[in-house]
Amino acid sequence: MKQRKIGNSDLHCSTIGYGTWEMSGSMYGDIDVDAATRAIHSAIDHGINLFDTAEVYGPFHSEILLGKALGEKRKDVIIVDKVGFKYDESQDESSKKFGGVLGRHSEYHHIIKRAEGCLRRLNTDVIDLMLIHWPDFNTALDEPMRALEKLKADGKIRYCGVSNFNTEMMDYCLKYSDIVSNQVGYHMFDQRMEKSILPYCQEKKIGFMGYGTLGFGLLTGAFTPQTTFADNDWRKWKGGDAFWLPIFKKENFLRELKVGKRLAELAAVYGKSLPQLAIAWALRNEVVSVALVGMRNEQEMKQNVEAAEWQLTETDLKEIDTIFKEENCPTYFDYPMALND
């Protein structure tokens, strides 16, 4: 698989990264742990070398599952982890309801403490890239940045980064840390990053990690007008909103399904699938270091990998734009970036 460099680091990652939010067990519906483990092993065999997780996924379930699944293959991959939340620690970590999330918390000593837990759950001595998951508006941004630099100096992490930070925040962070990446949502139904974040990352030589590449399921072809979500699925909790965009509200959802059907027809001309088209679209922009994709089983993984070499033509991209216009489906280019989700 093709690889791209993450910002000004020496990390060279596969263009498709393995996102583990779906393995939380509490935020994306139920997960077959054995199938997910097999998918992780197969992903490495197929050239995927970047695995993204976060302590809040579960909490902790994705980290634990990933750490166990990687085993001796840990040395062959790049692990990206994210911290920056506070938890109710009155329950045992093995409990599914352990540590109810109490909110964002990025104070210096808290970040240091949380990172130790991440290392333990992932069963590793060092995390390749540690990100502050969301901006904590009650703490000056220099605190988490100085904490990441301390962790780097102590050999606990190799590189520092952020997630869901806007350009002003990144400007401030760069005074205290040589951040190498920003991880933000990016897919066909959410093109906000093209307005300022992607140009900024290109100018500052900061890597860009796009999550939600398949539109949180909208670009998989798996949804119908009758689709509903389980109680342990964030797409139900949010009342139709996804990171400040109303993409799961009924009227928009039905319109997006029509777009998805037409995009699938376009992909079929090349013998490709809708998810493969979505991945190829995200990777058309060279500023994107990696497109993160959730993969619950080997079948999904193998299909996704096949998109890595597909380069869309200008004609393809114009046709995609035409489909969105004809279906009156917004891409939200001018909408504000989600900072409080």
N, C-alpha and C positions, 0 to 999 in steps of 0.2 A: 504494500500500500504506500501511496505517496506520503511524504512527511513534510511538515512545515515547522519552522523555528518559532518558539514562543517568545515574542518580544526580543529584548536584548539579553536573553539567557542562552545557555548552551543546551536547552531542552529541545529536542527535535521529536515532535509528536505526530502520530498518525492523523490524517486529516479528519477522520471520524473517531470521536472519543466515546467511551462507554459511560453513559450517565446512569447513576444508581439511585436517583430519587424514587424511581418506581419500586425499588427494593425496600422502601421504608416500612412497608407492611401496615402503615397507619395513615398514609397520605395519598396513595394511588391505588386503593383497593388491595385485595389479597395477592400474595405472591407465592409461587411454587419455588421454594428455596433450592430444591435439587435441580430443577430445570434452569434456574438462574445461574447456579454454580457451573453447570455444564456449558452454558452460554459464555460465561467468563473465560473458561478454559479454551473453548473453541475460538473466541474472539482473539485471544493472544496468538493462536495458531494461524489465524487469518490476517495477522498484521496489525491489529489494534494494540497500541502500546500505552494509551492514556486512559486512566480510570478516574472518574470524578465522583466524589462523595461529599458528605457534610455531617457533622455531629447531629444536626437537627433532623436529619432524615430518619425518623422513627419515633423519638430520638434514638440514635445510636445503632439502630438495627442494620442500616446499610453498611456502616463501617465494620461492624462485627461480621456480617455476611461476606463482605469483600475481603477482609483480612483472612478469614478461613479459606475462602475459595482460591485466593492467590497462592497461598502456601509458599513453596519453593520458587514459584514463578515471580515472586515479588521483585526479584533482582532484574527481571526483564521488562518492567513496566514503569511508567510515570504515574505516581499517585498525586492527585490534587484533592485537598481537603479544605473545609471551610468552618470557621468558628465565629462566635460573636453573639451568642444567645445565653440567657441565664435559665436555669432549670430548678424545679423542685427536686432536691436531692434526698428527700426523706424516704424514697423507695429504692429498692435494690436495682442495679443497672440491668439485670437480666429480665426484669419485669417489662411486659409489653407497654405498660402505661408509665414506665419509669420517667421521672423528671419531667412532669408537665412543663411545657415551655412557658416561661414567665415574661419573656420579652427580650429585646436586644440589650446586650451588655458587652461593651468593648473596652472597659478599663484595663490598664496595663497589666496588673497582676492577674486579673480574670483571664485574659487571653493566654498568659503563660500557663495557668492552671489547666485551662481547657485543652491546650495543645498536648499536655502530658496524657490526658485521657484518650485523645485521638491516636497517639502513638501506641498506646497499650491495646486499644481495640483493633487497630489495623495490624498489630503484631509486627511492627517495624521500628527500626532505630532512627529513621529519618523520613520526613515527608518531603517530597520533591518540590511541591508548590503549595503554600498555605495562603488562603484568601480570607479576608474579613468579609463575611457573608452579606451583610447589609450595613449601611451607615447607622450608627447609634447617635441619635441627635442629642442625647444627654451627656455625651462624652466628647471632649475635643479629639479631633482625628489624629493628632500627633501621638496619643496614647497607644492605640492599637498598632500604629506604624512602628513606634519605638519597641513595642513588645515583639513584633515580628522580626525586627532587626536583632533583638536580643536572642530570640530563638535561632536565628540564622548564625549568629556569632557562636552560639553554644553547640552548633552542629545538629540541632533538632529538626531544622528545615533547611532546604537548599535555596529556595527563592520565595519572595513575598509578592502578594498581589491583592486585589480587591474584587468585589462582586457587587453589581448593581450601584455603582458609584457614577455620578455625573462628572462632567469635565472640570467644574470648579473644585469638586472634592478631590479629583485626581491631581489637580494642580497643587493643592495644599499637601496632599500625601507625599508628593515627589520631593518636598522639602525635607522629609524625614526618612524616606525609604525609596530605594530604587525599585519600585513596583514594576513587575515584568508582564502583568496581565490584568485585564478586567473581564469578568464573566457576566454577561447580560443576555436576556432573552432576545432571540432573533429568528424570525421565520417569515414566510410569505404574508401571513396575516398581521404581522407586527414589524413594520419597517422603520420604526422610530430611530433605531441606531444609525441609520444611514445619514441622518441630518447632521449630527455633531460627534457622536461617540466614535464611530468608525474613522472619520477624518482625523480626529484628535489622536486616536491610537496610532494611526499611520504616521502622523507628524512626530509624535513623541517616541516612536518605536516601542510601543506597548502592545503586547499580544492581545488578541480578542478571542475569547471563548464564547461561542454562541450556544445558549441552552434553549430547549423547546424547539429544536429544529423541525420536528414533525407537528408543530402547532398544537402540542399537548394532546395529540390524537386526531386533530382535525385534518391532518395531511397523511393519514394512514389508510383511508378508505374504509375504516371499520365502523364508522358511525352511520346511523340512519336517523330520520326524523323522530323515531320512537326511542332513541338511545336515552338511557338514564344512567346516573352514576350512584355507586354505593355510598353508604354513610361514611365509610373511611376513605373517601376520595375528595381531595381538595376542590375539585371542579364542581362538586355539589355544595360544599360549604360556602363558596364565594358568591353564591347567588347569580351566577352567570358572568361574573367578572374574572378576568385573568390579568393580573399585574396592571390594573387600571384600565383595561380595555374590556368592552362588553361582548367579547367574542362568543361566549356561551349563552347569552340571552337569546330567547327563542327566535326572534326575527332575524338577528344576525347569524345565528347558528344555521338556520335553514338556507340562508343565502350562501353561506360558506360551503355547505354541502353541495350546492349546485356548482360552485367554483371548483370544488374538489373533484366532482364528476368530470368536468371538462378538462381539468388538468390531468386526470388519469387517462383520458382519451388521448391527450397530447403525448403523454409518456408511452402509451401503448404503441404509438407509431414507431418508436425505437425499440420495442420489445422490453420496455422498462415499466416499473410500477410507480404509483403516486409517491410513496415514501422515497424512492430513489430520485425522483424528480425534485422533491423538497430538499433533499440533501445536496444534490448537485447545484440547486439554486443558491443555497447558503454558501457553498464553497466556491461559487463563481467569483466572489470577492477575495482577492489575495490577502487582504488585511485580516481576514478570518483565519486564525491559527488552527482552530479545530471546531467542528460541528458536533456538539454533544447529542447523543441519541440514546434513549432508554431502550433496553433490549431484554425482554423477559425470558426468551428461549433461543435455542440455536437457529430455528427457522427465521425469526426476526433478524438475528445477527447476520446470517449469511446473506439475506436480502439487502440489508443496509450496506454491507461491505462492497457489494457489487456497484454501488453508486459512486465509489471513490474515484474511479477513472473517467466518469462521464463528464464531458465538458459541453455545456449548453452553448448553442450558437446565438448570435445576435438576433436571428430570426426567431429562435425559440423564446428568447427573453421578451421580444416584442409581442409575441403571441400570448405569453403569460400576462403581460400588462393589458392586452386587449381583453382577455377573459375577465379580469378584475373589473375593467371599465364597463364592459357590456352587462355584467351582473350587478353593477352598482355596489361593488363590495370594497369597503375602505381598506387601506393598508396602514392608516394612522401615522403617516410620515411626520405630520406636524403636531402630534399629540405629545403631552409632557411625559417624560420618563417616569416610570414607577420608582418611588423612593420609600414609600411607607407600606408596601404590600406585606 
